[in-house]
């Protein structure tokens, strides 16, 4: 997709905020633990490469992604640090994984058997590093029983082409004040891991929420994701143990202004009727940019004043009710601060009845990311 560099709708990414969030978490870690920055989904919409650079500056020892192509993007950008792919990868790419020294998540012995044959018959002289996923209650991917795990361990002990680098699980409710499900998952994970005759170098459970609120849960590799971007994983349900610094600001401009007469309508479906003398501004952002249609009624900031989005949001534009006449070109803050007022990604998520992860990841590439 083309990036809209010739309009003033921009997502500004504060790299110092990302670096600082990583540094703050590393200061809390056990000396033997390492932090991997999670930069999947284009760095949660913030831009994977620049986020990875900022995280590395803060002390990140490696990176986590979701798919093979995201890992290759980092390698092509010059990153030599360890990279763990958290999603499943087609076994046909086993040689490509090994050649690029990428660690991969696996959930079955059948995958390993096929991967061994591919690497054995290839010209690759690299071992394939794997992390075994355990399903302890997320219900997504992973081994579920001691028998399966023991069979896999016995197989791994006999096959030198595969390096058993790690074992992990993912918690479903680490960001909840109700810890019952979390404790059940932790107990199941410990039971499974303790059934191994020899643990791999990395035994990890800690996503952002686990790292922030469950320090007692054993993990020597921290998968630091949403908190790195300055966003509370719980959406505010749990207090942050330290101040997370939001990294993203979204701004645009009023690029057209008009004064309305009583009964004039705004937008598709004519869902808004103006009052006499109202000033209405047009802002060049719409659902084609990931600024979702159901954000009608959400506020933006102009000159420190809250201005409501009125009428249905269009694909490329939306309209706002202004408190008074402003000049065309006046900045509009969609996410960020203007004077004493602020709008957060969490505010946007609350309006949409979703989570800030989805809002950030849903921003289209048409909105350029500028790094400050």
N, C-alpha and C positions, 0 to 999 in steps of 0.2 A: 504493500500500500504506500502511496505517496505521502510524505510528511508535509504538513501545511506550513512551510517556513515563511510564506509570504502573507500570513495573517498573524494577528496578535494573540491567538489562543495558544497558550504554552503551559506545559507542566514543568515547573522548576524543581530540580532535585538537589537537595543540600547534601553534598558528599561528606561534609564534616559531621553532619548529624549521624550518618550511617557509621562512619569511623568511630564516633564517640559512643554510640550504642553498643558496638562490638567491644570497645575497650572497657566499658562499664561491666559488661557481662564477664569478660575474661578475668577481670579483677576479683570476681566472686568464685571462680572455678578452683577446684583442687589442682595442685601443681602438675599432676599426672594427666589431667584432662585436656583435650584440645577442642577448639571451636571450628566447626565447618559452617560457612555462610551459605544459606539456602537461596539460590538465585534462579530457581525455576520460574516458568511463566514470565520470561523476560524480566527477571528480578521483581516479581510481583507487580509488574507494570512500570517499574522505575527504570528499567534498562539494565540488562544482565551484566554487560561488560563493565560499565562504569561503576555499578554497585560492587562488583567483584573487586575492582581496583581499590575502592574505598574500604571495603571489608578487609582486604589484605593489609592495607595500611594500618588498620586497627588491630591487627594481630591474628586474623583468621588463618588457620593452618591448612584449610582445604575448602572444598565447595560441595554442595549437594544440588542436584538437578533432578528433573522428573523423567526426561527422555534422552535417548542417545544423541539426538541432534543438538540439544542444549549443551551437552558435555563437549561435543566436537567444536561447537562455537567457541567455548572457552579455550580449548587447545589451539584452535586456529588464531585466537587473539594473543597467544603467547604464554598462557598460564601453564606452569609445570607442576603446580601443587596437586595433591590427591583430589580426585573428583569421584563422588559416589552418586550413581544413578539410582534413585529411590523407586522408580517404576520398573516394571518388567520389560525386558528387551527380547525381541525375537532371537532365538538361538542361532539363526543364520548369520548374525553379526558377531559371533563369538571371537573370531579372529580380529575383527576391527576393534573390538573392545580391548583385547590383549595388546594389540599393536600400539594403541593410544594410551595404554596404562590407565584404563578406566575401571573402577570398581563397580560391580553390578549386583543388583538385588536378585536373589533367586528364591523360588518357592516350591521347587520340585526336584526330585532326583532324576527324573527323565530329562529335564533340561540340562543338568550337569553331564549326563551320559552322552548326549548329543554334542554338547560343547567340547568335551574331551576328544571326540572323534574328529571334529572339525579342526581343532588346534593340532592334533597329532599329525594330520595329513597336510597341514599347511606349512608354509615356510617361516611361521612365527616362532621366535625363540623366547617369547615372553610368557610367563605364567598368567593365567586369568585370575584376578582377585575377585572374590565373591563375598557378599554379605547375606546371610540367611535371614529372611524375614519370618517372624513368628506372629501368627494371628492369635492374640490373647483376648480379643473382644471387639476389635475394630470391624472385623468381618469383611476385610477388603482383600488382602493378599497375605500369604504366609502359611507356614507349617503349623499344625494345630496339636499334634500329639507327640508324646515322648518317643513312641515307637518310630514314627517318621523321622524324628530328629536323630535318633540313635543310628538308624539305617544310613542316613545321610552322612553322619560323622564317620562311620565305619568305611563308607565309600571314599570319603575325602582323605582318610588316612592312607589309602592305597593308591591314590592318584596324584602324582607330583605335578601334573600340568595345571592343576587348580589350587589356588592359594586361599585357604579359609581365613579371610581377613577379619570378618566381623559377624555379629549376630545382633538383631535388634527387633524392637516392636514399636508400635505407634499407639499412643493413648487416645481414646475417644473423648474423654471428659477431663483432661488435665486443666482446662480453663474453667472448671465448675467448682462452686463452693461445696457441693455434695461430693464427697470423696469415695463413696461406696464403690462405684464402678471402677474408679482409678485403682483403689486398693485391690480389687479382685483381679484386675489386669496385671498389676505389679506382682501379686502372689503367683499367678499363672506363669508369668515370664520367668520369675526366679526359679520356679519348679522345673521348667523346661531347660533353662540354662544350667542349672545344677545337675541335670542328668548327663551332661557332657563329661567325658573323661578329661578333656583338655579344652579350656576356653580359648577362643581366638583373641588376637590383640585388642580388638574393639568390641565392647559390649555396651550397647547404647539404647536408651529409651527417650532421651531428652530432646523434645522439640522446644519451641520457645516457652510454651506454657509450663511444661515440666521443669525447665531450667529456672523459670522465675519463681514458681510456687511450690516445687517439690524437690528441694535440694537434697533431701535425704535419699531420694531414689537413685540408686547406683547407676552411673553412666560416665564413661570416660571419653565420650565423643558427644558434643552438644550440636544438635542440628538447629542452628539459630536462624529462624525465618522471620515471621511477621514482626517480632520485636526489634529486629535490626532496622526496620523501616520506621521505627518510632511509634508503632501501633500496639495497643494493649490487646493481647490475644483473647481476653475475655470480653472485650467490648465495654469494659468499665465495670463489669460485675465484681471483679477482684481488684484490689488496689495494687499498683505497681510497686515493687520493692525498691525501685529507684526511678528517677525521672527519665522516661523515654522521650526522645526528641524526634518529632515528626519530620520526615525527610521531603515530603511532597507539598508543593503549593501549585494550585491551578489558577491561572488568571487569563482574562480576555479583555475586551473593551466594549464600550458602547459605540457601535459603528453607524448607528442611525437613530435619530430621535424625532418624535412627533408629539404634538399636543392633541388630545382626543376630545371629541364632543360626546355628550350624553348618548349612550346606546351604541356607540361604535364598538365593533367586535374585534377580537384578537384571535388569530390562529385557526387551524383546522377545526372544523366542527363548531366554530363560533361559540366556544364554551365560556368566554369571558366577555362581559359587556362593560365598557368604560363609563366612568362618571365624567361629568362636564369638567374640562380643564386639566384632566390627568395628563401627566407626561409619561410616555412609554418609550423605552429604549430597546433596540435590537442588539443581540449579542451573538457573534459568530461561533456558536458551538451547538451541537445537537446530538441526536441519538446515533448518527453516523460516526460520531467521535467517542461514543460510549457514555455520553451524557444522557442518561436514559429518559425515555418519554414520560415515565411516571414520576419524574422530578418536578412536574408542575406543582406549584405551591411551595416549593423549597425556596429559601432565601439565598441571595448572593449579597455581596458587600460593595457599595459604591460610596466613596468618600466617608467610610466608617459608618454608613447607614445601611440598615437591612432593607433589601428590596426584593419583593416577591416575584418569582417567575409566574407569569400569567399566560393563560391560553396554553394549548397543547404545544409541547416541544416538537420542533420540526427536525428533519434529518440533519440539517446543517446550521440552524439558527434557533434561538429562543428569544422571547420577549420578557422584559421586566418592567414593573411599575416603579417609576422614579419618584422621589419626594419633591423634586423640583427640576427645572431645566438644567442639564449639564452639557458640557461641550462634547461633541463627537470626539472619540479617542480617549475618553475618560476610562481609567482602569476599572475592571470588574473582577473582584476576587470571588472565585467559586469555592476554592478550598484554601484556607490560609487566614491571615490577619490583615485587617485594615483599621488603623487607629486602635481604638479600644475594643473592637469587635472581632470575633473569630468564628470561622466555620471549619470543622474538622471532617476528615473522611468518615469518622464515626457518626457525625451528624447526618451526613449524606446516607450512610447505611441505615440509620434509624428511620429516616424518611421512607426509604425503600423497603423497610422490613427485611433487611438482609445483613450481611457482615461486611466490614470494610475491606476484607480480602477481595471479595467479588468486585467491589467498586474500583479498586486500584487495578486489578487484573483486567477489568473490562474496558479500560481506557484504550482507544484505538491508536494505532501507529500514526494516524493522521495528525494527532496532537504531538508536536515535537517535544522531546525531552531536552531541556537545557540544564547543564550541570554547573552548580555554583559552589 
